């Protein structure tokens, strides 16, 4: 064997060993996630007996704590406690009124990180539970959802920075009001976990 062949084999073994060691990562992580939805929680159901209804989102944000249990080979379990602060303005026959739709969402997800050094893509899936803190009484809440997500994670020492997109599919709304809960929800979240 020549010296260059030995050097190449040594570099390959060192690189593959470090990738394998990173993939054996396990432990607990705690942090914060926050972001914005790109869909609405509420939607106008159409036309009332006296005219059209307009629904405008005036504020919407998502923020909350994250807990993660990492197990070997890129797998992890994550639970979030996300507060969604949502306000709407409802216009019906020229009369505008404020409509809050603040909620706590608790996604519980299984995750898989692909074994790529530095910037790790990941996928996630699971469910979510939500409860509203001030939804009007004439809107029947839906509490359970299917959650699918994908994103990227950057690890710097013990700090993990992530960005992800999630899609949530809530149970069908069971009311026929002028305003009702949307069944599909999309959001972009950014987080840091230690």
C-alpha positions in Angstrom: 0.0 0.0 0.0 1.2 3.4 -0.8 1.2 6.3 1.6 -1.6 8.2 -0.3 -3.8 5.1 -0.2 -3.3 4.7 3.6 -4.1 8.5 4.0 -7.3 8.1 2.0 -8.4 5.1 4.0 -7.6 6.9 7.2 -9.6 10.0 6.2 -12.6 7.8 5.1 -12.6 5.9 8.4 -12.3 9.1 10.5 -15.1 10.8 8.6 -17.4 7.7 8.6 -16.7 7.2 12.4 -17.6 10.8 13.2 -20.8 10.5 11.1 -21.7 7.3 12.9 -21.0 8.7 16.3 -23.2 11.7 15.6 -26.0 9.3 14.6 -25.7 7.6 18.0 -26.7 10.9 19.7 -29.1 10.4 22.6 -30.3 12.4 25.6 -32.9 15.0 26.6 -33.3 18.5 25.1 -35.3 21.5 26.1 -35.9 24.7 24.3 -38.3 27.1 22.6 -40.0 27.2 19.3 -41.8 30.1 17.6 -43.2 31.0 14.2 -46.1 32.0 12.1 -48.9 30.1 10.4 -49.4 30.4 6.7 -53.0 29.4 6.9 -56.0 30.7 9.0 -57.5 29.0 12.0 -60.9 30.3 11.1 -62.6 30.6 7.8 -65.7 32.3 6.6 -68.4 29.7 5.8 -69.9 31.8 3.0 -73.0 33.9 2.7 -75.5 34.6 5.4 -79.2 35.3 4.9 -78.5 39.0 4.8 -75.2 39.3 3.1 -71.5 38.3 2.7 -69.2 37.8 5.6 -65.6 39.0 5.6 -62.9 37.6 7.8 -59.5 39.3 8.2 -56.6 38.1 10.4 -55.2 40.9 12.4 -52.5 39.0 14.3 -51.2 35.5 14.5 -48.1 34.1 16.1 -47.0 30.8 17.6 -44.6 30.4 20.6 -43.9 27.9 23.3 -41.6 25.4 25.1 -40.2 22.2 23.5 -39.1 18.9 25.1 -37.2 16.2 23.1 -36.0 12.7 23.9 -33.3 11.7 21.4 -32.6 8.0 20.9 -29.8 6.4 18.8 -29.8 6.2 15.0 -31.4 9.5 14.4 -34.8 8.9 16.1 -36.4 11.3 18.6 -39.7 12.0 20.3 -40.8 15.6 20.7 -43.6 17.3 22.7 -44.4 21.0 22.3 -46.6 23.3 24.2 -47.4 26.0 21.6 -49.5 29.0 22.3 -51.2 30.5 19.2 -52.3 34.1 19.6 -54.8 34.7 16.9 -57.1 37.7 16.4 -59.6 38.2 13.6 -61.9 41.0 12.5 -65.3 39.8 11.2 -67.2 42.1 8.9 -70.9 41.2 8.4 -73.1 43.7 6.5 -70.6 46.5 7.1 -70.4 45.9 10.8 -66.9 44.9 12.1 -66.3 43.0 15.3 -63.2 41.6 17.0 -63.0 37.8 17.2 -60.3 36.1 19.3 -59.2 32.5 18.6 -56.3 32.0 21.1 -55.4 28.4 21.5 -52.8 26.0 23.1 -51.6 23.3 20.7 -49.8 20.3 22.1 -48.1 18.4 19.2 -46.5 15.0 20.1 -44.2 13.8 17.3 -41.8 11.1 16.3 -38.8 12.5 14.4 -36.0 11.1 12.2 -32.8 13.0 11.5 -30.9 11.9 8.4 -27.3 11.0 9.1 -25.7 14.0 7.3 -23.0 16.0 9.0 -23.6 19.6 10.2 -27.0 20.4 8.6 -29.4 17.6 9.3 -32.7 17.3 7.4 -35.4 15.7 9.4 -39.0 14.5 9.1 -41.6 14.2 11.8 -45.1 12.9 12.2 -47.7 12.3 14.9 -50.7 14.0 16.4 -51.7 17.2 18.2 -54.3 18.2 20.8 -55.6 21.8 21.1 -57.8 23.7 23.4 -59.0 27.3 22.9 -58.9 29.8 25.6 -61.5 32.3 24.2 -63.2 30.9 21.2 -66.8 32.2 20.8 -69.4 29.7 22.1 -71.2 29.4 18.8 -68.1 27.8 17.2 -67.6 24.1 18.0 -63.9 23.4 18.6 -62.1 20.4 17.1 -59.4 19.1 19.4 -57.3 16.4 17.6 -55.1 16.5 14.5 -52.7 14.6 12.3 -49.3 16.3 12.1 -46.6 16.0 9.4 -43.5 18.0 9.2 -40.0 18.4 7.6 -37.1 20.7 8.3 -33.4 21.3 8.8 -31.4 21.3 12.0 -28.0 22.8 12.6 -26.0 21.6 15.6 -23.4 23.9 17.2 -21.9 22.2 20.3 -25.0 21.5 22.5 -27.2 24.0 20.8 -29.6 22.8 18.0 -31.1 25.4 15.7 -34.0 24.3 13.6 -36.4 25.5 11.0 -39.4 23.4 9.9 -42.7 23.5 8.1 -45.7 21.6 9.6 -49.1 20.6 8.2 -51.9 19.8 10.6 -55.2 18.2 9.6 -57.8 18.7 12.3 -61.1 16.8 12.6 -64.0 18.1 10.6 -65.8 21.1 12.2 -69.3 20.1 13.2 -71.1 23.4 12.9 -72.6 25.5 10.1 -71.9 28.9 11.4 -70.9 32.0 9.4 -67.4 31.5 10.8 -65.9 28.0 11.4 -62.6 26.4 12.2 -60.4 25.5 9.2 -59.6 21.8 8.8 -56.1 22.3 7.4 -53.4 24.3 9.0 -49.8 25.1 7.9 -47.1 26.8 9.9 -43.4 27.6 9.8 -41.5 27.2 13.1 -38.0 28.1 14.2 -36.5 26.8 17.4 -33.5 26.3 19.6 -33.0 23.3 21.8 -30.2 22.6 24.3 
